[in-house]
Amino acid sequence: MKYKSTLAIKMLLSQLPSRRRRQLALLALLMLGGGFAEVVSLGLIVPFLAFLIDPMQALQVPFVAKMASIFELSDPNDLRLKFTILFATAVIASGTLRLVLIWTTTRIVFGIGYEIGTEAYRRVIYQPYAVHLSRNSSEIMGAINKVEPVVFILNGLLTAASSLLMSISILVALIIISPAFTAFTIIALGGVYAALMRIMKKRLEMNAEIVSQAMNERIKVTQEALGSIRDILLDHGQQYFSNRFNKMDWKFRRAQASNLIIGPSPRFVVEALGMLLIASFAYISVTQTDGLTTIIPALGAMALGAQRLLPNLQLIYIGVVNLKGQEQYVFDVIKLLGQPISEDRLSDLNPLKFENKIHFESVDFRFQADSPLVVKELNFSIAQGQKIGFL
């Protein structure tokens, strides 16, 4: 299915309470604030370095001269001090905002994880007996266990969203400083990640299916072994169950390892490419100017921008890879959350007083609507204090 991962996230978000969706909207605003702080701190690096090198030369730049006029700054030493304080303040504010963003994201994500886990469990135990008979308990246990990786998937996606906004903000600042270089950088680095994602897409989708099925099978084999442990010990069947578990566990671990390799691998290629682009920009800029005085501030901005941009690009890629590699987890959890619960099962039952006996008269029972009767016109009584067993 095309856009399967997007569908999974939309379905998961639709299951969240409205309070959580409002919190995610506020979190998006906080991400925008973090992106703006990145633009300010990165944009100030050019005038800051320019004033440190040559204040008088820096005043030849119209934007810098306008700022100096607004603050009524004329003394070169005063200019250096004021812009140093301004740049330091912007950097501290940006770092503080990112720390607040990490703290807020983590608290919201794990709060959502708690609510998803408890709601999934509640919807399982409120199902009628016939539903429990019709499905394998190992699949239910597997789906409940998948809530935890779904929480980490959601955390990775929110981190990727924050990193995307940060990356866009950094690129906006770099475009203002050097449009041509930044445009070339976007094409080069974006092309690397897009190509890798296209190449690895099928493998990630395959791993998602393998991981989900193997987790269910491991639980199933464990339940079967522990449920019939007496027969296994008497028949010496340990090796049979060990082989079944080993086979499933090997598939599970191999798919996980594949996902972990796909995730971090582009980082080294992209970092090397980024440094190569900066080195090329520095060489071309120096050969086309009379000296380093005018180019050092731009180089400083490029280096700082790359230092912040590359980790954010990697976080975006890892967030997408984690989703693609484990998207089946999300669908399994959504399936649990979508189980209907009849209203009569949610209502409290009034306790019956048991003073003498319980009498059963013409009792019929079948496990499902289309299955044969297993009890028909049963009549008996149980007196208070009696112990009666049925087989």
N, C-alpha and C positions, 0 to 999 in steps of 0.2 A: 504494500500500500504506500502510495506516494505521501510524503509529509507525515509519516506514521509517528515520528517523535513529536512533532507539533501537536498532533491530535492527542497523544498521550498526556502532554502537559495541560492542554485545554480541558480535558476530561478530569484531570486531577484537581485543577484549580476550581472547577465547577462543583466539586465535592466539598470544598472548604467552606466554613461559616463565613457570612458576610463580614464579620468583624476581622477575620484574617485577611480577607481580600482588601479591606480598607487599609490595614496595616501594610500590605504589600504596595499599595498605591503611595502611601506616605514614604515608604522605603525608596520608591522610585524618585520622589522629590529630593530625598537626602542624597541619592546617587547623583542627581543633577547638580546639587550644591557642591559635591566633591569634585565633579568635573569642572565646574566654574573655578574652584580653588586651584585646580591644576593649571588652567589657562592663565590665571593671574600670576602664580608663582613662576611658571615657565616664561611668561611674557616679560617679567621683570628682570630676568637674567641678562638680557641684552643691555639695557641701560645701566644695570648694576656693574657689569664688567666694563662697559664703556667709560663710566665715570672713574672706575679704579685705574684704568690705563691712562686716560687723558680727558679730564673734565671739560676742557675748553673745546676739544674736538667733538665730544659728545653733545655739546650745546648746539652744534651745527645741524643736528637732527631735529626737524620741526616738532615732532611729538615730544621729545625730551625737553626741548626749549620751552614748549608750552607748559609742561609740568613744573619746570623750574620757575616760570613766571607766576603760576598759580600759587605756589608755596613761597614766593618772594625769596628765592634762593639765588645768591650771586657768588658767594665765596666758594671756591673749588673744594676746600676741605669740608665746608658745610654740606656741599652737594654729596660728597663721598659718604659722609656720616648718615645723612638723611636717607639716601638710597640703600645703604647697608641695612639700616633699621627696617626700612620698608620691605626689602627682600626677605630679611630674616623673619619678619612678622608673617609674611605670606607663606613661607615655607612651614613655619610652626602651625599656622592655621590649617594648611592643607594636610599635614600629617595628623593633626588632632581630628580633623573631620573624617579621615580615612579610618582611624582607630574607632571612632564612634560608629562608623558604617559597618565595620567588621563585627563589633559587639552587638549592634542592633540586628544585623542579618542573622547571626548565630542564634540569638534568643528567639527570633521569630520562627526560624526554620525548625528548631527543635521543639518549640511549642506546637507547631503544625504537626510534627512527627508524633508527639504525644497524643494529639487529638485524632490523627489518622489511625494510630495503633489501637487506641481504646474503642473507637467507633467500629473498626473492622472486627475486633473481638466480640463486641456487643452484638453486631449483626449476625455473627456466626452462631452464638449460643441461643439466640432468639428464634432460630429456624425450627420448624416442626420436625418431629422424629422421622417422618418419611423422607424429608430432604437429606437428613444426615445419613440415612441408609442408602440413598441413591448416589452418593459420591464418596470418593476415597479420602479418608481423614488426613493422609499424608499430604495431599494437595492443599488442604486447608491450612495445615501447620506450615507448609512451605510458603504459602501466600502471606501468612502472618509474619513469618520470619523475614519476608522481603520488605516489610515496612522500613526496617533500618537502612538497607541500601537505598531505598527510595528517598529517605531523608537526606542522605549524602548527595544523591543526584540533584535534589532540589537546592541544596546548599551550593553545589557546584554551578548550577544554572544561575542562581542569584549573584554569585561571585562573578560569573562570566558576564552577566548583564551590567554589573557595576564596572567591570574591566572594559566593556565595550564603550560605555559612556566616557570613562577616563581616557580611553584611546582616541575617541573622536575629539575630545577636548584638547588632548596633546597635539593631535594632528592639525586642529584649527590654529593653535598657537604657532606651530611650525610652518604652516602655510603663510601666516602673516610675516614670519621672519624670512622664509625662503620658499616661495611657491613651487619653483621648478624641481628643486631637490626633494621636497616633500611629496609631490605628485609621483615622482619616479619611485620613491620609497614605498608609497602605498601600493603601486602596481607590483613592485618586486616582492615585498613581504606578503601582501595579500594573495598574490598568485601562488606563492609557495604553499600557504595554508589551504587555499582552495583546491589545488592539485592533490595534495596529500589527503584531504577529506574525501575527494572524489574517488581516489584510488582505494582508500580503506573502508569505504561505506559498506560494501558487501560483506567484508570480513567482520565488521562490527555488528551488523544485523545478524549474521550467522552466530557470532559469539553470544549475542543476547538470547537467542533461542536455546543454545546449548547450556548456558549458565542457568536459565530458568528451569529447564527440564531436569538437568542433573541435580539441582538442589532438591526438587520434589522426589526424585528417585532415591537420593541418599536417605532422606527421611523415611521413605517407604520401606527400604531395605532394613533400616534400623528398627522401625516399628515391628516389622514381621519377625525379625530375629529375636527381639526382646519378648514379643508376645508368645513365641513358641520355643522359649529357651530350654524347657525341659526336654522336648523332642530333639532339639539340636544336640544337647549334651548326650542323650541316650544313643542317637544315631551317628554321632561324630560328624555332624553336618557343618561344623564351623568353617571349613575351608570353602564350601559352596557360597555361604553368605559373605565371607571375606572377599572372595573373588568378585561377587556382584558389587559390593561396596567399592572395592578398588577400581573397578571399571568406571563407575559413575564419578568417583572422586577425581580420577585422572582427567576425564573430560572437563569437569568443572574447573580444576586448577589450570589446565592448559588454556582454556578460554579466558580465564582471568589473567593469566600471564600475557596472553596476546594483547588484551586490552591495555595492560600496564605498559607494554612495550610501545604500542601505537601512540599512547598519550604523550610522554615526554620526548619522544624521539625527534620531532621537528625543532625543538628548542636549540640544539647545537648548530643545526644548519642555518636557522634564522639569525642567531646571534653572530655567527661568522659573517653572514651576508650583511647584517646591519653595520658591523664594524668596517667591512670592506667599503660600503657606501659612504660612511663618514670619512674614511681615509681618502677616498676618491674626491669627495667634496672639498676636503681641506687642500688637497694638491691642486685641484683646478682653481680654487679661489685664490690661493697664494700666487700661482703663476699669472693670474689675471689682474692682480693688484700690485701697488708699489711696496706694500709692507704688510705686517701682521696686525697693525694697530686697528684697522677697520674690520678685519676678518675674525679676530679672536673672540669677540662677543658672540658672533653668529655660530662659531664652532662650539663655544661653550654651551649655547642653547641647544645645538644639535646633539651634542654628547649627552646632556642632561635629559633631553627628550627621548633619545634612544634608550637610555638607562631606565626610564620609566615606561616607555612604550612596549619594549620587548617582553617583559614579564606579564604585562596585561594581555598581550596577544596570545601568549602561551596559556594563560588562565582561560581565555575564551575558547581556545581549541580544546583544552582538557575538559571543560564543561560540556561541550558538544560531544566529545568522544565518550565521556562517561554516560551520557544519555543514550547515545546510539548503541553503545555496548551493553546496556542493561535496560533498554526500554521495555522489554517484556515484563520486568519486575513491576513497572508502573501499571501496566494493563492488568496484571494479576491482582494487585492491590485494589485497583479501581473496581474489579469484578466483585471483590468482597464488600466494598463500600456501597455497591449498587444493589445488594440483596434487599428485597422488600421485607418488611416486618408487618404482620397483620396487627390491627389495633387491639384485638382481644388478647394478644400476647403481651401487650404493654400495660394492660390494666392489672391492678393488684387483685388477688383472689382472697375472699373472706375465708378464714379457717373454719373447718367443720368440727363440731364437738363430737368426740368419740367416747361415748359413755357405755355402750352395750356391745354392738356388733355392726359390721359392714356387710350388707347383703347385695349380691350381684344377681340380677335377674335378666335372663335372655340376652346375655352380652355377646355381641358380634365384634370381630376385629379383623382388619386386613391392613397390611403394611402400606399399600398404595391403592389408589382408586381403581386401577385396572388389574390388581393382583387378587388371587383367590383368598377366601376367608381362611384364616388360621385358627380362629376361635368362632364357634357358632352356637348360639343359644345356650350359653354357659350359665349355670345357676349354682351358686354356693354362698356360704356365709363364713365370715371370719369373726370370731368372738374376740373381745378385748383380752389381750394377754396371750392369745394363740400365736404359734409360729408355723407358717405354712410356706412350703417352697414349691416352685413350678419349674419344670424342665420342658 
